[in-house]
């Protein structure tokens, strides 16, 4: 990816746990997020959030209701609730929408043991009871469901994403 940022992209900053939609160098939308509890890193199996330039490969869940539960990027037919959560303690909930990322930097976040797409790294919803603004995920970028719904309508497949 070029050193000059694109006109429109998403920027995720790991230090302050924020996601911004940037247009012509200016933040247009900003949300708190939660990235990998294990910190930044690219290795498969690390539980870390990969850095560098990515793009949205696939947008998933456009017609699904709020709090739809996904497993393997497919809706299960379940809608997240406290009762469902109590029946599956410890489950890593992927809710509402998925923005599946693919790396753009060979050897850094694309290919081999550092491939973001093959690591199934997403921007996705999570239970609203989960903390935001602190690293707590298994490597993905978690968002509040209402925030993700708003963002999902503003982004398209192919949009660049910088994680730093």
C-alpha positions as CSV (number, residue, x, y, z in Angstrom):
1,X,0.0,0.0,0.0
2,X,1.2,3.5,-0.7
3,X,2.6,5.8,1.9
4,X,-0.1,8.4,1.0
5,X,-3.3,7.5,2.8
6,X,-6.3,6.9,0.5
7,X,-9.1,9.5,0.2
8,X,-11.4,7.4,2.3
9,X,-10.5,4.6,4.7
10,X,-11.1,3.2,8.2
11,X,-8.4,3.8,10.8
12,X,-8.1,1.6,13.9
13,X,-5.7,2.9,16.6
14,X,-4.7,0.2,19.1
15,X,-3.3,2.6,21.6
16,X,-6.6,4.4,22.2
17,X,-8.9,1.6,21.1
18,X,-10.8,3.8,18.5
19,X,-12.1,3.2,15.0
20,X,-12.5,6.2,12.7
21,X,-14.0,6.6,9.2
22,X,-11.6,9.0,7.5
23,X,-12.5,11.1,4.5
24,X,-10.0,13.4,2.9
25,X,-7.9,13.3,6.0
26,X,-10.7,14.2,8.4
27,X,-12.5,11.9,10.8
28,X,-16.2,11.6,9.9
29,X,-17.3,8.9,12.4
30,X,-15.6,7.6,15.5
31,X,-16.3,4.7,17.8
32,X,-14.8,2.9,20.7
33,X,-13.6,-0.6,20.0
34,X,-12.0,-3.6,21.7
35,X,-9.0,-5.3,20.0
36,X,-6.9,-8.3,20.9
37,X,-6.3,-8.9,24.6
38,X,-2.9,-10.3,23.5
39,X,-2.0,-7.0,21.9
40,X,-0.8,-6.3,18.4
41,X,0.7,-9.1,16.2
42,X,0.2,-10.9,13.0
43,X,1.0,-14.6,13.7
44,X,-1.7,-17.2,13.2
45,X,-2.9,-18.5,16.5
46,X,-1.6,-15.6,18.5
47,X,-4.9,-14.0,19.4
48,X,-3.3,-10.7,18.5
49,X,-4.8,-7.9,16.3
50,X,-2.9,-7.6,13.0
51,X,-1.4,-4.2,12.1
52,X,-0.9,-2.5,8.7
53,X,-3.0,-1.9,5.7
54,X,-6.0,-4.1,5.0
55,X,-9.3,-3.9,3.1
56,X,-12.8,-5.0,3.7
57,X,-13.0,-8.2,1.7
58,X,-16.6,-9.1,2.4
59,X,-19.6,-7.5,4.2
60,X,-21.8,-10.1,5.9
61,X,-25.2,-9.8,7.5
62,X,-26.8,-6.8,5.7
63,X,-30.4,-8.1,6.1
64,X,-30.0,-9.7,9.5
65,X,-31.7,-8.3,12.6
66,X,-29.8,-6.6,15.4
67,X,-28.0,-9.1,17.7
68,X,-28.1,-11.9,15.1
69,X,-25.6,-14.6,16.2
70,X,-23.0,-15.7,13.6
71,X,-20.9,-18.9,13.6
72,X,-18.5,-19.5,10.7
73,X,-19.8,-16.3,9.1
74,X,-23.3,-17.6,8.8
75,X,-26.3,-16.6,10.9
76,X,-27.3,-19.4,13.3
77,X,-31.0,-18.3,13.5
78,X,-30.3,-17.2,17.1
79,X,-30.7,-13.7,18.5
80,X,-28.4,-12.9,21.3
81,X,-30.0,-12.5,24.8
82,X,-28.8,-12.8,28.4
83,X,-30.6,-16.2,28.5
84,X,-28.7,-17.4,25.5
85,X,-25.5,-16.1,26.9
86,X,-26.1,-18.0,30.2
87,X,-26.6,-21.2,28.2
88,X,-23.2,-20.9,26.5
89,X,-20.7,-19.4,29.0
90,X,-17.3,-18.5,27.5
91,X,-18.6,-18.4,23.9
92,X,-16.9,-15.7,21.7
93,X,-20.1,-14.0,20.4
94,X,-20.0,-12.6,16.9
95,X,-23.1,-10.5,16.5
96,X,-25.1,-8.3,14.1
97,X,-22.7,-7.7,11.2
98,X,-19.2,-8.8,10.0
99,X,-16.6,-6.9,8.0
100,X,-14.1,-9.6,7.1
101,X,-10.6,-8.1,6.5
102,X,-7.8,-9.2,4.2
103,X,-4.2,-8.0,4.5
104,X,-2.6,-5.9,1.8
105,X,1.0,-6.2,2.8
106,X,2.8,-9.5,1.8
107,X,4.8,-10.9,4.6
108,X,3.3,-8.5,7.1
109,X,-0.4,-9.4,7.1
110,X,-0.9,-11.3,3.8
111,X,0.3,-14.8,3.0
112,X,1.8,-17.6,5.1
113,X,1.5,-17.6,8.9
114,X,0.5,-13.9,9.0
115,X,-2.5,-13.9,6.6
116,X,-5.3,-11.8,8.1
117,X,-8.0,-13.3,5.9
118,X,-7.0,-16.9,6.8
119,X,-6.9,-15.8,10.5
120,X,-10.6,-14.8,10.2
121,X,-10.0,-11.3,11.5
122,X,-13.2,-9.3,11.4
123,X,-14.8,-6.0,12.6
124,X,-17.9,-7.4,14.3
125,X,-20.5,-6.8,16.9
126,X,-20.4,-8.3,20.4
127,X,-22.7,-8.3,23.5
128,X,-23.3,-4.8,24.7
129,X,-22.1,-5.9,28.1
130,X,-18.6,-6.4,26.8
131,X,-16.1,-3.6,27.6
132,X,-15.1,-1.1,24.9
133,X,-11.9,1.0,24.9
134,X,-9.8,-1.9,26.3
135,X,-8.2,-4.8,24.5
136,X,-10.3,-7.9,25.2
137,X,-11.0,-9.8,22.0
138,X,-9.4,-12.9,20.5
139,X,-7.8,-10.7,17.8
140,X,-10.8,-9.2,16.0
141,X,-12.0,-5.7,16.3
142,X,-15.2,-5.7,18.4
143,X,-17.8,-2.9,18.3
144,X,-21.1,-2.1,20.0
145,X,-23.9,-3.4,17.8
146,X,-25.6,0.0,17.2
147,X,-22.2,1.5,16.2
148,X,-21.5,-1.3,13.9
149,X,-25.0,-1.0,12.2
150,X,-24.2,2.7,11.6
151,X,-20.7,2.0,10.3
152,X,-21.8,-0.9,8.1
153,X,-24.1,1.4,6.1
154,X,-21.2,3.8,5.5
155,X,-18.6,1.3,4.2
156,X,-18.2,-0.8,1.1
157,X,-16.3,-3.9,0.0
158,X,-12.8,-2.9,-0.9
159,X,-12.6,0.0,1.6
160,X,-9.0,0.3,2.9
161,X,-8.5,-0.2,6.7
162,X,-5.3,0.9,8.5
163,X,-4.7,-0.8,11.9
164,X,-1.8,0.8,13.8
